[in-house]
Amino acid sequence: DFAEWQTRYIETGKIKMLVDDAMSTFTVVTPQNDDLWLGSEDGLFRYSKDRELEDINERLPFDAPIPINSVYFDSSDNMWIATDGHGLLYAEDADLSKISSIRGLPSPRVFSICENNNQSIWVGTLQGLCHIKDSKVQQIFDCKQGLVAEDIWTVQCDRQDGIWVSTS
């Protein structure tokens, strides 16, 4: 259960609110262009370097805003979006695609994303760790492959290509 987080930033010693107190923010990421991306229970938002908050939800392939657990920008600056119940989205150039159970994702609940040195994407889901290469699911790791639990809350790639996961 996520605590009520408030998205704030510090500027010249003062803390300023970016979004409404009522919105729970699950992830905050800054890619190379200095924009701030916010994933929340109310969907996806971008806070531009011009200090404007933009609602990105209408660009996503859903009828209503959905919870966004994580946002990740890979080494090619493609955006990966972990949703809570609707799989994994990725934006390459201007095209938005979805990886779901139909394309091999073990669960529609995706929590965390990272990339290793050989540009493979690793995704933590409710039903295991998923290895993705060239936007295709390559392998799924679950209890059958030695994980002590299948719910992968966090995944991190280290500089030696090690994959670190947290489970419950």
Secondary structure by P-SEA (a helix, b strand, c coil): cccbbbbbbbcccbbbbcccccccccccccccccbbbbbccccbbbbccccccccccccccccccccccccccccccbbbbbbccccbbbbcccbbbbbcccccccccccccccccccbbbbbbcccbbbbbcccccccccccccccccccccbbbbccccbbbbbcc
